[in-house]
């Protein structure tokens, strides 16, 4: 354990707890969980008290002092409270609130100066390696269509501000059409996939996004279409929503675990 990479997790919801349990169980070789944080520190202590090696429970801003890698899966409103210290201390940041990263792009340049790294997990999408490869050449079009059960979009700022009702839908309804940057603002807890896609490809302003509320489905469906000078790609991902949080898919935590394994794996498949 002494030579392991030290991990801290900001946020102990559906994603954070699954990642924490996996690391504590030894499912991520070469990585040890040393600290966690959450809005309710007392509750956080209870949740990790039965771990084989209970981690320190600390305020969000303190995680970067003790860990090499910080997984951010907290509410977007506290993103900078986690990300800022991670970058200043030269740590590796794995952000899940990717939409919030679009509002703090200065952190990328600062990371260049401090030696920090920002590694965005693929999350609920498919084929970000393909998007990155296409971006080496010229991408001419990227479009994401997100379809979710209405409960997975409930409370989104865009719906509230525009008084869009989705509770009693009888058929699918397009509730948003615009850029990835606009989508990240209107749906901060729902379409972080749009921001991840934009960062891998042609940017937040040129990536088109549609968001649909569909009462006929029970999964979160992400469809991506790309055109580039190296070819065209169409990718579809049908994600089972998390039991604890319908706004996110079960695969998101798995994606974080897979990303952590890449840091110490002797063999890596995929770019």
Secondary structure by P-SEA (a helix, b strand, c coil): ccccbbbbbccccccaaaaaaaaaacccccccccccccccaaaaaaaaccccccccccccccccccccbbbbccccccccccaaaaaaabbbbbccaaaaaaacaaaaaaaaaacbbbbbcccccccaaaaaaaaaccccbbbbbbbbccccccccaaaaaacccccccccccccccccaaaaaaacccccaaaaaaaaaccccccbbbbbbbccccccbbbbbbbbcccbbbbbbbbbcccccccccccaaaaaaaaaaaaacccccccc
